[in-house]
Amino acid sequence: MSQEHYTSTLTQQAGTYLPPLHGKASAWVCGNEEAEAIYMQALEKPEEFWEGRASQLLHWFKRWDKVLEADEERHKYRWFTGGKLNASFNCIDRHILIGRRNKAALIWQGEREMDVRCYTYQMLYTEVCRVAHALSSLRVRKGDRVALYMPMIPELVIAMLACARIGAIHTAIFSGYAEGGVRSRIQGAKAKIVITADAAVRAGKFKPLKANLDPILEKCPSVAHVVVVNHAELFDVKMMPNRDIWWHDLIEDFTLDVDFPCERMNSTDPLFLLHTSGSTGKPTGVLHSTGGYLTYAAHTTQWIFDMHDDDVHWCTADIGWITGHTYGVYGPLALGATVLMFEGVPTWPKPDRYWRIVEKFRVNILYTAPTVIRSLMRMGEAWAERYDLGTLRILGSVGEPISPEVWQWFYKNIGNSELPIVDTWWQTETGGAMIAPLPYATKLKPGSATKPLPGIDAAIMRDDSTPDLDGSADRRSGHLVIRKPWPGIMLGVYNDEEKYQSYFSRFGCYESGDGAEVDEDGYYWILGRIDDSINVSGHRLSTAEIEAVLVSCPEIAEAAVVPMPHALKGEAIYAYVVTRDEVAWSDTLRKKLLDTVRRDIGALASPEYIQFAEALPKTHSGKVIRRLLRKIAGGSSLEELGELTTVAHPEVIKPIIYGHQNILLGQHETASMEAEAAADGRG
């Protein structure tokens, strides 16, 4: 089967789903006709469209002078210039002023079932004001950087909003990072203050944070103070005099102002600095503005999740990632909703933990990652059947393309075959979702992120830097780009102008680095990173397509496909697969996988080798690190793999290396003969 035919076949197999009728009457965008009118307005008068959204969604101390100032030559885009606002005020103060004082703003579920904390908007306001005043007393000023090396606890949200209140730039560092990842981020930001905790609690175990931080700070001279939350109640924490301060000592000073005023920030002032995960090399420090970012966060949160202020919204992403920032904190709080925050993991102490939480807190919106859904799929739907999930109204997916098989499981077993799934494509640099459905207006195709949102001018570009307008009748494919600026676009890359310009150098507009296909209905199918494609004998194949076919086999839980050097073909296809818990690896299963790929894509896409693995190397956000798998497939040893600080479980790497060596020794002839026969049409 040709690559051109793959997407349309996938769509036909998976089926399409119309928007649900229930809840449509109260939806922000309640049908296809209304959606089309909005799309047209945003396309014809983009500045007027964004001006309207900024006015509707946020409180401005001073209205802007100009909606967009664009320097097309340097690709600098500044939104709502001259406008003044404060993110903390928009997320807390204004909701109190309009009568939401006693409404729940943040519900925290700790790893232990009995560990629950709830903050009303008034309580959150008081805590944020006290911490903002305390940071100010430590001489933190507007523009200073504050590093947040913290677990998923309420103090993390409070610290973020306190920084925003005084105009300090917060940079969140995922608590699972190893020493190198933490040090490079603190050093790169030149952080003045680090806020941390004694330890993180995960799957019944303590991971020391303060103890890990101490040797790191010996190489971070910019840090003047360390504030420590006594979260795990460890009593052997070493505190350095004149530098380290306990969080509770800091905020229990009765002189702290519980009505500490907020700084009036320029719309173009930085709100936060967040480094990309580093799965492809050195982390990039992405800066986001206050006015443009917050407008886009509130805008996409409201329309993608059809969010209302009485919703309980659970974004399962760690706040150390952009998803946690936009859809775990800033977006829903700007809209006055209730945010649910969970410290633990989905399968501990039992695989029913997520469903127990949904029932316990009557969650309305659940936004999670395909890697999480796949892990719960492996455990079986019986765990979910025990609970009442009837309060769920919207399901969401983020982080990577969701395969049709996983989509269908999520839709049937969690959504009771009636809830819309909003599959979102976006990046740290975009600030918010760019391609996603509107749940009560967009027809859904499992596996597709559907269409660009209103105001987003996405396109497919060919390798020769021209738009792919003359593709085949049912498909256009190539580089996914965004041709016009949007409010959530990054302000810049911190202290690295060359890196920032690299996003625009090839096509003259924002290049995502992802490949995509557009079908006959204008629906986008994300194919993964362009550099993850494989050139086999002059034919470029998408790794995402091959992975989707492998995972379509019920025995396979996960798959990762990478190129490996080949003397004849240039590159060959190397596949790593993880089977479901109850499935044993066998030659019979390997043959079935090869046959499935040949049938659904074509003989050219047959993997040269298929290697079984107990687990794949992933970042702490759950993304497979193909950089490492490519090196292993190319013959690299453990010592040659380079930086491993972004690997969540480094111990999985060594068995993969051994497995690769065994395959080369024991299966080379068989695998090569099979692959050559397939390529010749004899397989």
Secondary structure, DSSP 8 states (H G I E B T S, - for coil): --HHHHHHHHHHHH--B---STT-TT-SS-SHHHHHHHHHHHHH-HHHHHHHHHHHH---SB--SEEEEEETTTTEEEEEET-EE-HHIIIIIHHHHTT-TTSEEEEEE-SSTT-EEEEEHHHHHHHHHHHHHHHHHTT--TT-EEEEEE-SSHHHHHHHHHHHHHT-EEEEEETT--HHHHHHHHHHHT-SEEEEESEEEETTEEEESHHHHHHHHTT-TT--EEEEE--S--S-----TTTEEEHHHHHT-TTS-TT-----EETTSEEEEEE---TTSS--EEEEESHHHHHHHHHHHHHHTT--TT-EEEE-S-TTSHHHHIIIIIHHHHTT-EEEEE-S-TTSSSTTHHHHHHHHHT-SEEEE-HHHHHHHHHH-THHHHTS--TT--EEEE-SS---HHHHHHIIIIISTTTS-EEE-B--GGGSS-SB---TTT--B-TT--BSB-TT--EEEE-TTSSB--S-BTTEEEEEEEE-S--TTS--EETT-HHHHHHTTTTTSSEEEEEEEEEETTS-EEEEEEGGG-EEETTEEE-HHHHHHHHHHSTTEEEEEEEEEEETTTEEEEEEEEEE-TT----HHHHHHHHHHHHHHT-GGG--SEEEE-S---B-TTS-B-HHHHHHHHTT--GGGS---TT-S-GGGHHHHHHHHHHHHHHSHHHHHHHHHHHHTT--
